[in-house]
Amino acid sequence: MAGVKRLFKRVVQRIAGKHYQEEHFIDLIRLAQQDGCERALDVGCGYGEKLKLLQSIGLDVVGIDINHDAVQANSDAGFKCLMPQDFTGSSDVYDLIIMSHIIEHFAPKDLLQFMDSYLVHLKVGGYLLIATPMPSSVFFYDFDHIRPYPPEALDEIFVQSRPQVQFVSKHQLELIDIRMRRRSLLIGRSVYWQMKRPKILGLAKNVAGRLYRYSCGTIGQADGWLGLYRNKGLRNKQG
């Protein structure tokens, strides 16, 4: 009986896991690899969590980060990792560029300039993978967040052939696949509840987590998305 219970728990966790970001991330990376992606650039790589993952699944990866300590730690761990200013002027071209939890830290005009500065390093036919949070009541709990970008917003700037917005990229992308990340309810980190009612908050999170797992993600909420885009090249070169 105990063995059946453990098996059931593993099955439920596996099914619910289809909503987790890492599951989606690996699936989308492998989709790009099926099209021959070998060299990857991880923009905003932090302390190298994804550098390790990307290397483990066979990619030749370079990291970029503005945090000098992170760059040093990654370099000490054997990864090629650079500060943005050290990458400026590079002529290197990559099969895959990753921007995980980066775009939400930019205002629209700054984001366009930032993304275009890296898209020049993505080969035509190569892939861009974006992971970012959805608009939610807890979005601005992160002090550095500027604004959320739903997939429809990037569609206006990068995908549509005749966009009707103020800022338009000189690069045109094609959306290949999109995944929604889901989490249990009550994902907020309310300072009030943490201070005044920590036991109630803990109980509520425990219940929400169980409901999420045993409903296979049905009782939960979408709090982020991942999109895989293919680079179609410069707009003025489209036929």
Residue pairs with C-beta under 8 A, 6 or more apart in sequence:
12 213
12 214
12 216
13 213
15 216
15 217
16 212
16 213
16 215
16 216
16 217
17 23
18 217
19 180
19 181
19 182
19 183
19 217
19 220
20 181
21 131
21 181
21 224
21 226
22 53
24 131
24 179
24 181
24 226
25 50
25 53
25 100
25 129
25 131
25 226
26 53
26 57
27 179
28 129
28 177
28 179
28 226
28 228
29 37
29 54
29 57
29 59
29 96
29 129
30 57
31 176
31 177
31 228
32 95
32 96
32 127
32 129
32 228
33 57
33 58
33 59
35 125
35 127
36 95
37 59
37 95
37 96
37 126
37 127
38 58
38 59
38 60
38 95
39 59
39 60
39 61
39 62
39 93
39 94
39 95
39 96
40 54
40 59
40 60
40 61
40 62
40 94
40 95
40 96
40 97
40 98
41 61
41 62
41 63
41 64
41 92
41 94
41 96
41 97
41 98
41 118
41 121
42 50
42 51
42 54
42 61
42 62
42 63
42 64
42 98
42 100
43 64
43 97
43 98
43 99
43 102
43 118
44 64
44 65
44 66
44 99
44 100
44 101
44 102
45 51
45 63
45 64
45 65
45 70
45 74
45 81
46 65
46 67
46 70
47 70
47 73
47 74
48 63
48 70
48 73
48 74
48 77
48 79
48 81
50 98
50 100
51 61
51 63
51 74
51 79
51 81
54 61
54 98
55 61
55 79
59 96
61 79
61 80
62 79
62 80
62 81
62 82
62 92
62 94
63 71
63 74
63 79
63 80
63 81
63 82
64 81
64 82
64 83
64 84
64 87
65 71
65 74
65 81
65 83
66 83
66 84
68 83
70 81
71 81
71 82
71 83
74 81
75 81
90 121
92 121
93 121
93 122
93 123
93 126
94 121
94 122
94 123
94 126
95 123
95 126
95 127
96 122
96 126
96 127
96 128
96 129
97 118
97 119
97 121
97 122
97 126
97 127
97 128
97 129
98 128
98 129
99 115
99 118
99 128
99 129
99 130
99 131
100 129
100 130
100 131
101 131
101 132
101 133
102 132
103 111
103 115
103 130
103 132
103 149
103 154
104 132
104 133
104 139
104 145
104 146
104 147
104 148
104 149
105 144
105 145
105 146
106 114
106 146
107 146
107 147
108 147
108 167
109 167
111 149
112 157
112 167
112 168
112 169
115 158
115 169
115 171
116 169
116 170
116 171
119 128
119 169
119 171
119 231
120 171
122 128
122 171
122 231
123 231
124 231
124 232
124 233
125 230
125 231
126 230
126 231
127 176
127 228
127 229
127 230
127 231
128 173
128 228
128 229
128 230
128 231
129 226
129 227
129 228
129 229
130 154
130 226
130 227
130 229
131 181
131 224
131 225
131 226
132 148
132 149
132 224
132 225
133 139
133 145
133 148
133 223
133 224
134 148
134 150
134 222
134 223
134 224
134 225
135 148
135 150
136 148
136 221
136 223
137 188
138 187
138 188
138 189
139 145
139 148
141 188
141 189
150 225
151 175
151 178
151 225
151 227
154 227
155 175
156 163
156 164
156 165
157 163
157 165
157 167
157 168
157 169
158 169
158 171
158 172
158 173
158 229
159 172
159 173
159 174
159 175
159 229
161 172
161 238
168 235
169 235
170 234
170 235
170 236
171 231
171 232
171 233
171 234
171 235
172 231
172 232
172 233
172 234
172 235
172 238
173 229
173 230
173 231
173 232
174 229
174 230
174 232
175 227
175 228
175 229
176 228
176 229
176 230
177 227
177 228
178 225
178 226
178 227
178 228
179 225
179 226
179 227
180 222
180 224
180 225
181 222
181 223
181 224
181 225
181 226
182 212
182 217
182 220
182 221
182 222
182 223
183 212
183 220
183 221
183 223
184 205
184 208
184 209
184 211
184 212
184 213
184 219
184 220
184 221
185 208
185 211
185 212
185 219
185 220
185 221
186 201
186 204
186 205
186 208
187 221
187 223
190 201
193 200
193 201
194 201
208 220
211 219
211 220
212 219
212 220
232 238
